[in-house]
Amino acid sequence: MRKDVFEETILRSMLAWAHLGVVDDGDGARLIGQVKHLGPLAYMHRTFRPVSHEQCVAHAAPNGISVPDPILDFLEISNGLRMFANDISISGVRKTYDRSDNIMARLPYELADPNSWARPAALPESDYIFAFYAWDGSQGVMRPDGSVYRATRSLEDTSLGCWDTFDHWLLSEFERVKASFDPDGRPTADDAVIYGNTG
Protein backbone atom coordinates (compact mmCIF):
# COMPACT_ATOMS: atom_id res chain seq x y z
CA MET A 1 0.00 0.00 0.00
CA ARG A 2 1.30 3.43 -0.90
CA LYS A 3 1.43 6.06 1.83
CA ASP A 4 -0.82 8.45 -0.09
CA VAL A 5 -3.45 5.72 -0.53
CA PHE A 6 -3.35 4.93 3.19
CA GLU A 7 -3.71 8.60 4.13
CA GLU A 8 -6.53 9.26 1.67
CA THR A 9 -8.53 6.17 2.62
CA ILE A 10 -7.83 4.47 5.96
CA LEU A 11 -6.41 7.43 7.89
CA ARG A 12 -9.07 9.81 6.58
CA SER A 13 -11.77 7.35 7.66
CA MET A 14 -10.17 6.95 11.09
CA LEU A 15 -10.26 10.71 11.59
CA ALA A 16 -14.06 10.58 11.43
CA TRP A 17 -13.73 9.85 15.17
CA ALA A 18 -11.21 12.64 15.82
CA HIS A 19 -13.89 14.70 17.58
CA LEU A 20 -13.58 12.19 20.45
CA GLY A 21 -9.94 13.19 20.91
CA VAL A 22 -6.57 12.60 19.28
CA VAL A 23 -3.32 11.98 21.14
CA ASP A 24 0.07 12.16 19.41
CA ASP A 25 2.64 10.81 21.84
CA GLY A 26 6.36 11.50 21.78
CA ASP A 27 7.22 8.12 20.28
CA GLY A 28 5.18 8.39 17.10
CA ALA A 29 1.94 6.69 18.14
CA ARG A 30 -1.32 8.40 17.22
CA LEU A 31 -4.42 7.48 19.21
CA ILE A 32 -7.65 8.51 17.50
CA GLY A 33 -11.13 8.70 19.00
CA GLN A 34 -11.16 8.05 22.73
CA VAL A 35 -14.00 5.68 23.61
CA LYS A 36 -14.40 6.24 27.34
CA HIS A 37 -17.24 3.73 27.59
CA LEU A 38 -14.59 1.04 27.03
CA GLY A 39 -12.03 2.48 29.46
CA PRO A 40 -9.71 5.48 29.96
CA LEU A 41 -7.05 4.19 27.55
CA ALA A 42 -9.44 2.90 24.89
CA TYR A 43 -9.35 4.48 21.43
CA MET A 44 -11.09 3.62 18.19
CA HIS A 45 -7.87 3.55 16.20
CA ARG A 46 -4.10 3.64 16.68
CA THR A 47 -1.27 4.16 14.23
CA PHE A 48 2.42 3.82 15.10
CA ARG A 49 5.79 5.29 14.12
CA PRO A 50 6.95 3.63 10.88
CA VAL A 51 9.87 1.20 10.80
CA SER A 52 12.19 0.62 7.87
CA HIS A 53 12.52 -2.59 5.89
CA GLU A 54 15.94 -3.04 7.48
CA GLN A 55 14.66 -2.64 11.05
CA CYS A 56 11.87 -5.13 10.46
CA VAL A 57 14.10 -7.70 8.78
CA ALA A 58 16.71 -7.39 11.56
CA HIS A 59 13.98 -7.88 14.16
CA ALA A 60 12.55 -10.97 12.46
CA ALA A 61 15.82 -12.58 11.37
CA PRO A 62 16.79 -14.15 14.75
CA ASN A 63 13.59 -16.20 14.57
CA GLY A 64 14.28 -17.29 11.00
CA ILE A 65 11.24 -15.40 9.75
CA SER A 66 10.90 -13.97 6.26
CA VAL A 67 8.46 -11.05 6.27
CA PRO A 68 6.40 -10.68 3.06
CA ASP A 69 7.11 -7.55 1.01
CA PRO A 70 3.54 -6.14 1.28
CA ILE A 71 3.85 -6.25 5.08
CA LEU A 72 7.31 -4.66 5.01
CA ASP A 73 5.91 -1.91 2.77
CA PHE A 74 3.01 -1.26 5.13
CA LEU A 75 5.23 -1.09 8.22
CA GLU A 76 7.07 1.79 6.53
CA ILE A 77 3.75 3.66 6.72
CA SER A 78 2.64 2.53 10.18
CA ASN A 79 4.36 0.00 12.43
CA GLY A 80 1.19 -2.01 12.87
CA LEU A 81 -2.35 -0.78 13.29
CA ARG A 82 -5.18 -1.17 15.76
CA MET A 83 -8.69 -0.59 14.46
CA PHE A 84 -12.11 -0.38 16.06
CA ALA A 85 -10.91 -0.44 19.67
CA ASN A 86 -8.47 -3.30 18.97
CA ASP A 87 -11.12 -5.50 17.36
CA ILE A 88 -8.92 -5.82 14.26
CA SER A 89 -5.16 -5.35 14.46
CA ILE A 90 -2.15 -5.53 12.18
CA SER A 91 0.95 -6.59 14.09
CA GLY A 92 4.26 -4.72 14.02
CA VAL A 93 7.69 -4.52 15.64
CA ARG A 94 7.56 -4.06 19.41
CA LYS A 95 10.43 -2.18 21.04
CA THR A 96 9.61 -3.42 24.53
CA TYR A 97 7.57 -6.10 26.23
CA ASP A 98 6.62 -3.79 29.10
CA ARG A 99 2.96 -4.68 29.65
CA SER A 100 1.93 -1.70 31.78
CA ASP A 101 -1.34 -0.23 30.50
CA ASN A 102 0.20 3.08 29.43
CA ILE A 103 2.96 1.38 27.39
CA MET A 104 0.65 -1.27 25.89
CA ALA A 105 -1.66 1.48 24.62
CA ARG A 106 1.14 2.91 22.50
CA LEU A 107 2.66 -0.21 20.95
CA PRO A 108 1.57 -2.63 18.22
CA TYR A 109 1.15 -6.32 18.85
CA GLU A 110 4.31 -8.31 18.07
CA LEU A 111 4.64 -9.52 14.48
CA ALA A 112 7.21 -12.22 15.17
CA ASP A 113 5.30 -14.19 17.84
CA PRO A 114 2.56 -15.83 15.71
CA ASN A 115 5.17 -16.71 13.10
CA SER A 116 7.71 -18.26 15.49
CA TRP A 117 7.11 -19.70 18.97
CA ALA A 118 3.32 -19.19 18.81
CA ARG A 119 2.96 -20.36 15.21
CA PRO A 120 -0.01 -22.72 14.74
CA ALA A 121 1.10 -26.23 13.80
CA ALA A 122 -1.41 -26.33 10.95
CA LEU A 123 -0.10 -23.18 9.28
CA PRO A 124 1.62 -23.95 5.95
CA GLU A 125 5.32 -23.15 6.12
CA SER A 126 4.97 -20.62 3.31
CA ASP A 127 2.13 -18.62 4.91
CA TYR A 128 2.49 -15.63 7.23
CA ILE A 129 0.17 -14.35 10.00
CA PHE A 130 -0.05 -10.57 10.14
CA ALA A 131 -3.44 -9.67 11.64
CA PHE A 132 -5.92 -10.65 14.33
CA TYR A 133 -9.66 -10.32 14.95
CA ALA A 134 -10.23 -10.02 18.70
CA TRP A 135 -13.88 -11.11 18.59
CA ASP A 136 -13.20 -14.74 17.66
CA GLY A 137 -9.40 -15.00 17.63
CA SER A 138 -9.30 -15.47 13.87
CA GLN A 139 -6.24 -14.38 11.92
CA GLY A 140 -5.29 -12.60 8.74
CA VAL A 141 -2.81 -14.76 6.81
CA MET A 142 -0.78 -13.98 3.69
CA ARG A 143 0.18 -16.54 1.06
CA PRO A 144 3.43 -16.32 -0.96
CA ASP A 145 1.53 -14.82 -3.92
CA GLY A 146 0.38 -11.91 -1.74
CA SER A 147 -3.23 -13.05 -1.42
CA VAL A 148 -4.84 -12.96 2.02
CA TYR A 149 -7.25 -15.26 3.82
CA ARG A 150 -8.94 -15.15 7.19
CA ALA A 151 -8.70 -18.34 9.24
CA THR A 152 -9.79 -19.59 12.63
CA ARG A 153 -7.19 -19.55 15.40
CA SER A 154 -6.50 -23.28 14.92
CA LEU A 155 -6.38 -22.94 11.12
CA GLU A 156 -9.06 -25.62 10.84
CA ASP A 157 -11.20 -23.29 8.74
CA THR A 158 -9.48 -21.02 6.22
CA SER A 159 -12.67 -19.91 4.46
CA LEU A 160 -13.72 -16.99 6.68
CA GLY A 161 -12.67 -14.55 3.99
CA CYS A 162 -10.37 -14.25 0.97
CA TRP A 163 -8.80 -11.24 -0.78
CA ASP A 164 -6.43 -10.98 -3.71
CA THR A 165 -4.03 -8.49 -2.04
CA PHE A 166 -3.19 -6.96 1.35
CA ASP A 167 -4.54 -3.60 0.14
CA HIS A 168 -7.85 -5.17 -0.84
CA TRP A 169 -8.11 -6.88 2.57
CA LEU A 170 -7.39 -3.70 4.55
CA LEU A 171 -9.60 -1.38 2.51
CA SER A 172 -12.58 -3.73 2.29
CA GLU A 173 -12.48 -4.90 5.90
CA PHE A 174 -12.14 -1.36 7.23
CA GLU A 175 -15.10 -0.14 5.19
CA ARG A 176 -17.19 -3.16 6.09
CA VAL A 177 -16.64 -2.82 9.85
CA LYS A 178 -16.79 1.00 9.86
CA ALA A 179 -20.43 0.84 8.78
CA SER A 180 -21.31 -0.84 12.09
CA PHE A 181 -20.06 1.94 14.41
CA ASP A 182 -21.74 5.22 15.29
CA PRO A 183 -20.00 8.62 15.66
CA ASP A 184 -19.42 7.92 19.38
CA GLY A 185 -17.57 4.68 18.66
CA ARG A 186 -20.39 2.42 19.78
CA PRO A 187 -21.29 -0.64 17.70
CA THR A 188 -24.65 -0.55 15.97
CA ALA A 189 -24.81 -4.30 15.36
CA ASP A 190 -24.10 -7.50 17.23
CA ASP A 191 -20.46 -8.62 17.22
CA ALA A 192 -21.37 -11.77 15.30
CA VAL A 193 -22.79 -9.57 12.53
CA ILE A 194 -19.80 -7.21 12.48
CA TYR A 195 -17.00 -9.75 12.71
CA GLY A 196 -18.56 -12.99 11.52
CA ASN A 197 -17.68 -14.93 8.39
CA THR A 198 -16.66 -12.53 5.62
CA GLY A 199 -16.24 -15.14 2.91
Contacts in CASP RR format, 6 or more apart in sequence:
PFRMAT RR
TARGET T0000
AUTHOR 0000-0000-0000
METHOD contacts of the structure
MODEL  1
MRKDVFEETILRSMLAWAHLGVVDDGDGARLIGQVKHLGPLAYMHRTFRP
VSHEQCVAHAAPNGISVPDPILDFLEISNGLRMFANDISISGVRKTYDRS
DNIMARLPYELADPNSWARPAALPESDYIFAFYAWDGSQGVMRPDGSVYR
ATRSLEDTSLGCWDTFDHWLLSEFERVKASFDPDGRPTADDAVIYGNTG
1 70 0 8 1.000
1 73 0 8 1.000
1 74 0 8 1.000
1 77 0 8 1.000
1 166 0 8 1.000
1 167 0 8 1.000
1 170 0 8 1.000
3 76 0 8 1.000
3 77 0 8 1.000
5 167 0 8 1.000
6 74 0 8 1.000
6 77 0 8 1.000
6 78 0 8 1.000
9 171 0 8 1.000
9 174 0 8 1.000
10 81 0 8 1.000
10 170 0 8 1.000
10 171 0 8 1.000
10 174 0 8 1.000
11 47 0 8 1.000
13 174 0 8 1.000
13 175 0 8 1.000
13 178 0 8 1.000
14 32 0 8 1.000
14 44 0 8 1.000
14 45 0 8 1.000
14 47 0 8 1.000
14 83 0 8 1.000
15 22 0 8 1.000
15 32 0 8 1.000
16 178 0 8 1.000
16 183 0 8 1.000
17 32 0 8 1.000
17 33 0 8 1.000
17 44 0 8 1.000
17 45 0 8 1.000
17 183 0 8 1.000
17 185 0 8 1.000
18 32 0 8 1.000
18 33 0 8 1.000
19 33 0 8 1.000
19 183 0 8 1.000
20 33 0 8 1.000
20 34 0 8 1.000
20 35 0 8 1.000
20 44 0 8 1.000
20 184 0 8 1.000
20 185 0 8 1.000
21 32 0 8 1.000
21 33 0 8 1.000
21 34 0 8 1.000
22 30 0 8 1.000
22 31 0 8 1.000
22 32 0 8 1.000
22 33 0 8 1.000
23 29 0 8 1.000
23 30 0 8 1.000
23 31 0 8 1.000
23 34 0 8 1.000
23 43 0 8 1.000
24 30 0 8 1.000
24 31 0 8 1.000
25 31 0 8 1.000
25 106 0 8 1.000
27 49 0 8 1.000
27 106 0 8 1.000
28 48 0 8 1.000
28 49 0 8 1.000
29 46 0 8 1.000
29 47 0 8 1.000
29 48 0 8 1.000
29 49 0 8 1.000
29 105 0 8 1.000
29 106 0 8 1.000
29 107 0 8 1.000
30 46 0 8 1.000
30 47 0 8 1.000
30 48 0 8 1.000
31 43 0 8 1.000
31 45 0 8 1.000
31 46 0 8 1.000
31 105 0 8 1.000
31 106 0 8 1.000
32 43 0 8 1.000
32 44 0 8 1.000
32 45 0 8 1.000
32 46 0 8 1.000
32 47 0 8 1.000
33 43 0 8 1.000
33 44 0 8 1.000
33 45 0 8 1.000
33 185 0 8 1.000
34 42 0 8 1.000
34 43 0 8 1.000
34 44 0 8 1.000
35 42 0 8 1.000
35 43 0 8 1.000
35 44 0 8 1.000
35 85 0 8 1.000
35 184 0 8 1.000
35 185 0 8 1.000
35 186 0 8 1.000
36 42 0 8 1.000
37 184 0 8 1.000
37 186 0 8 1.000
38 85 0 8 1.000
41 101 0 8 1.000
41 102 0 8 1.000
41 105 0 8 1.000
42 85 0 8 1.000
43 82 0 8 1.000
43 85 0 8 1.000
43 105 0 8 1.000
44 83 0 8 1.000
44 84 0 8 1.000
44 85 0 8 1.000
44 181 0 8 1.000
44 185 0 8 1.000
45 81 0 8 1.000
45 82 0 8 1.000
45 83 0 8 1.000
45 84 0 8 1.000
46 81 0 8 1.000
46 82 0 8 1.000
46 105 0 8 1.000
46 106 0 8 1.000
47 78 0 8 1.000
47 80 0 8 1.000
47 81 0 8 1.000
48 78 0 8 1.000
48 79 0 8 1.000
48 80 0 8 1.000
48 81 0 8 1.000
48 92 0 8 1.000
48 106 0 8 1.000
48 107 0 8 1.000
48 108 0 8 1.000
49 79 0 8 1.000
50 75 0 8 1.000
50 76 0 8 1.000
50 77 0 8 1.000
50 78 0 8 1.000
50 79 0 8 1.000
51 59 0 8 1.000
51 75 0 8 1.000
51 76 0 8 1.000
51 79 0 8 1.000
51 92 0 8 1.000
51 93 0 8 1.000
52 76 0 8 1.000
53 72 0 8 1.000
53 76 0 8 1.000
55 93 0 8 1.000
56 67 0 8 1.000
56 72 0 8 1.000
56 75 0 8 1.000
56 92 0 8 1.000
56 93 0 8 1.000
56 111 0 8 1.000
57 67 0 8 1.000
57 72 0 8 1.000
59 93 0 8 1.000
59 111 0 8 1.000
59 112 0 8 1.000
60 66 0 8 1.000
60 67 0 8 1.000
60 111 0 8 1.000
60 112 0 8 1.000
60 115 0 8 1.000
63 112 0 8 1.000
63 115 0 8 1.000
63 116 0 8 1.000
63 117 0 8 1.000
64 116 0 8 1.000
65 112 0 8 1.000
65 115 0 8 1.000
65 116 0 8 1.000
66 128 0 8 1.000
67 111 0 8 1.000
67 128 0 8 1.000
68 128 0 8 1.000
68 130 0 8 1.000
68 142 0 8 1.000
68 144 0 8 1.000
68 146 0 8 1.000
70 142 0 8 1.000
70 146 0 8 1.000
70 165 0 8 1.000
70 166 0 8 1.000
70 167 0 8 1.000
71 111 0 8 1.000
71 128 0 8 1.000
71 130 0 8 1.000
71 142 0 8 1.000
71 166 0 8 1.000
74 80 0 8 1.000
74 90 0 8 1.000
74 166 0 8 1.000
75 92 0 8 1.000
75 93 0 8 1.000
78 90 0 8 1.000
79 92 0 8 1.000
79 93 0 8 1.000
79 108 0 8 1.000
80 89 0 8 1.000
80 90 0 8 1.000
80 91 0 8 1.000
80 92 0 8 1.000
80 108 0 8 1.000
80 109 0 8 1.000
80 111 0 8 1.000
81 89 0 8 1.000
81 90 0 8 1.000
81 108 0 8 1.000
82 88 0 8 1.000
82 89 0 8 1.000
82 90 0 8 1.000
82 108 0 8 1.000
82 109 0 8 1.000
83 89 0 8 1.000
83 174 0 8 1.000
83 177 0 8 1.000
84 177 0 8 1.000
84 178 0 8 1.000
84 181 0 8 1.000
85 185 0 8 1.000
86 134 0 8 1.000
87 133 0 8 1.000
87 134 0 8 1.000
87 135 0 8 1.000
87 177 0 8 1.000
87 194 0 8 1.000
87 195 0 8 1.000
88 131 0 8 1.000
88 132 0 8 1.000
88 133 0 8 1.000
88 134 0 8 1.000
88 173 0 8 1.000
88 177 0 8 1.000
88 195 0 8 1.000
89 108 0 8 1.000
89 109 0 8 1.000
89 131 0 8 1.000
89 132 0 8 1.000
89 134 0 8 1.000
90 108 0 8 1.000
90 130 0 8 1.000
90 131 0 8 1.000
90 170 0 8 1.000
91 108 0 8 1.000
91 109 0 8 1.000
91 110 0 8 1.000
91 111 0 8 1.000
91 113 0 8 1.000
91 114 0 8 1.000
91 129 0 8 1.000
91 130 0 8 1.000
91 131 0 8 1.000
91 132 0 8 1.000
92 108 0 8 1.000
92 109 0 8 1.000
92 110 0 8 1.000
92 111 0 8 1.000
93 108 0 8 1.000
93 110 0 8 1.000
93 111 0 8 1.000
94 107 0 8 1.000
94 108 0 8 1.000
94 109 0 8 1.000
94 110 0 8 1.000
95 107 0 8 1.000
96 103 0 8 1.000
96 107 0 8 1.000
97 110 0 8 1.000
98 104 0 8 1.000
109 132 0 8 1.000
111 130 0 8 1.000
114 120 0 8 1.000
114 129 0 8 1.000
114 132 0 8 1.000
114 139 0 8 1.000
115 128 0 8 1.000
115 129 0 8 1.000
119 129 0 8 1.000
120 129 0 8 1.000
120 153 0 8 1.000
120 154 0 8 1.000
120 155 0 8 1.000
122 154 0 8 1.000
122 155 0 8 1.000
122 156 0 8 1.000
123 129 0 8 1.000
123 141 0 8 1.000
123 155 0 8 1.000
126 143 0 8 1.000
126 144 0 8 1.000
127 141 0 8 1.000
127 142 0 8 1.000
127 143 0 8 1.000
127 144 0 8 1.000
128 141 0 8 1.000
128 142 0 8 1.000
129 139 0 8 1.000
129 140 0 8 1.000
129 141 0 8 1.000
130 140 0 8 1.000
130 141 0 8 1.000
130 142 0 8 1.000
130 166 0 8 1.000
131 139 0 8 1.000
131 140 0 8 1.000
131 169 0 8 1.000
132 138 0 8 1.000
132 139 0 8 1.000
132 140 0 8 1.000
133 139 0 8 1.000
133 140 0 8 1.000
133 150 0 8 1.000
133 195 0 8 1.000
135 191 0 8 1.000
135 192 0 8 1.000
135 194 0 8 1.000
135 195 0 8 1.000
135 196 0 8 1.000
136 152 0 8 1.000
136 153 0 8 1.000
136 195 0 8 1.000
136 196 0 8 1.000
137 152 0 8 1.000
137 153 0 8 1.000
138 150 0 8 1.000
138 151 0 8 1.000
138 152 0 8 1.000
138 153 0 8 1.000
138 160 0 8 1.000
139 150 0 8 1.000
139 151 0 8 1.000
139 152 0 8 1.000
139 153 0 8 1.000
140 148 0 8 1.000
140 149 0 8 1.000
140 150 0 8 1.000
140 151 0 8 1.000
140 169 0 8 1.000
141 148 0 8 1.000
141 149 0 8 1.000
141 150 0 8 1.000
141 151 0 8 1.000
141 158 0 8 1.000
142 148 0 8 1.000
142 166 0 8 1.000
143 149 0 8 1.000
146 165 0 8 1.000
146 166 0 8 1.000
147 162 0 8 1.000
147 163 0 8 1.000
147 164 0 8 1.000
147 165 0 8 1.000
148 162 0 8 1.000
148 163 0 8 1.000
148 164 0 8 1.000
148 165 0 8 1.000
148 166 0 8 1.000
148 168 0 8 1.000
148 169 0 8 1.000
149 158 0 8 1.000
149 159 0 8 1.000
149 160 0 8 1.000
149 161 0 8 1.000
149 162 0 8 1.000
149 163 0 8 1.000
150 158 0 8 1.000
150 160 0 8 1.000
150 161 0 8 1.000
150 162 0 8 1.000
150 198 0 8 1.000
150 199 0 8 1.000
151 157 0 8 1.000
151 158 0 8 1.000
151 160 0 8 1.000
152 158 0 8 1.000
152 160 0 8 1.000
159 197 0 8 1.000
159 199 0 8 1.000
160 196 0 8 1.000
160 197 0 8 1.000
160 198 0 8 1.000
160 199 0 8 1.000
161 197 0 8 1.000
161 198 0 8 1.000
161 199 0 8 1.000
162 199 0 8 1.000
163 169 0 8 1.000
163 172 0 8 1.000
173 198 0 8 1.000
176 198 0 8 1.000
177 194 0 8 1.000
177 195 0 8 1.000
180 187 0 8 1.000
180 188 0 8 1.000
180 189 0 8 1.000
180 193 0 8 1.000
180 194 0 8 1.000
181 187 0 8 1.000
181 188 0 8 1.000
182 188 0 8 1.000
187 194 0 8 1.000
END
